[in-house]
Amino acid sequence: MNDVVILLLLGGIAVFWWQQDQFHRRALALARQACDRAEVQLLDDSVGMRRIRLVHRRAFELQIVRTFGFEFSQTGANRYSGSVVFAGRRVQAVDLDLSQPLAAG
């Protein structure tokens, strides 16, 4: 019985890791598209996981909300923060925040 529980746990971890990789790839593609449309440069050509959380949608229904962050620049000399948010499997938001440059450092 313990072997079955361990196998199920390892299988669940493997599926979760695979799904995270798929979301990461989608987030990177969406960040690239958003930067191309806004005519800014995606810095480091990468996105990173900022936050993952469970949210109550309705009674007895939970949803995973994943937030990926990235940095972009208008000129190459400044840095701004952007994000891609998934609610479940849907894209909830792609945001390029030009209101506050990141601190140099």
Buried (B, 14 or more C-beta within 10 A) or exposed (E): EEEEEEEEEEEEEEEEEEEBEEBBEBBBEBBBEBBEEEEBBBBEEBBEEBEEEEEEEEEEEEBBBBBBBBBBBBEEEEBBBBBBBBBEEEEEEBBBEBEEBEEEE
